[in-house]
């Protein structure tokens, strides 16, 4: 990423939730504390299964009398259905606005308001649109939720050019942050195993939410023994779910097989080391050190 670039994240979608019960409705189901979300602050959160497994993720930003949910576009239809199931008699409206709004990423240095006293999730308005310092890690810069036509006008006003999205996802991968490539996590991996705590997706002080009981128990009893890490391919090709070994010891498996791959590792195993050359069936890889490690 560079200061002259803006990246249209075409694989992100937007759901909008508003209504008299919008706050209580979301607060009762998401893993983070919605009290944090104001016009000046946004947050990252999960919607877990009742067992505490990863299901959906989104960045939540305040918008007018409701909330934007910025989420992977491939999740949008299933997330909409799940949110509708939890609606019951709540006075809320849920709308898929992915055809009206886009998400774009850019460096925080383009906004003078971010020059001091910054924190992850800090939110400002630029021409009435929310600009959010990524609540997972400020090294990922800022993101704006905006109408597509307005985006081009705003990019021109900021002297930015539309750039290759791969630059953004390369940075995200190097930091250890999956973005829109989490399909193989769904209902298979516990939220805590996807680094939800390190990515600021969980508030252990809030009240009940879906999956809270098991998540809190796993945290309290330190039962997490596996964790997602980004991997770099040294040579060969990867396949999903294949075993990762060092010598004859299995220490993990590939859970995302793409240009920006991730593995689920037994990080407490004494054989697990960052930057160690590891073997799969047809490849040699190494683990990339994430920002929180």
Secondary structure, DSSP 8 states (H G I E B T S, - for coil): --TTEEEE-TTEEEEEEESTTHHHHHHTTSSS-GGG-BTTB-EEEEEE-TTSBEEEEEEEEEETTEEEEEEEGGGHHHHHHHHHHHHTT---EEEE-TTTEEEEEE-GGG-GGGSSS--TTBEEEETTEEEEE-SS-GGG-EEEEEEHHHHHHHHHHTT-EE--HHHHHHHHHHHT---S--GGGTTTSBGGGGTTTTTT---TTS---TTHHHHHHHHHTT----EEEEEEEEEE---TT-EEEETTEEEEEEEE-STT-EEEE-TTSTT--TT-EEE-SSEEEEE---TT-
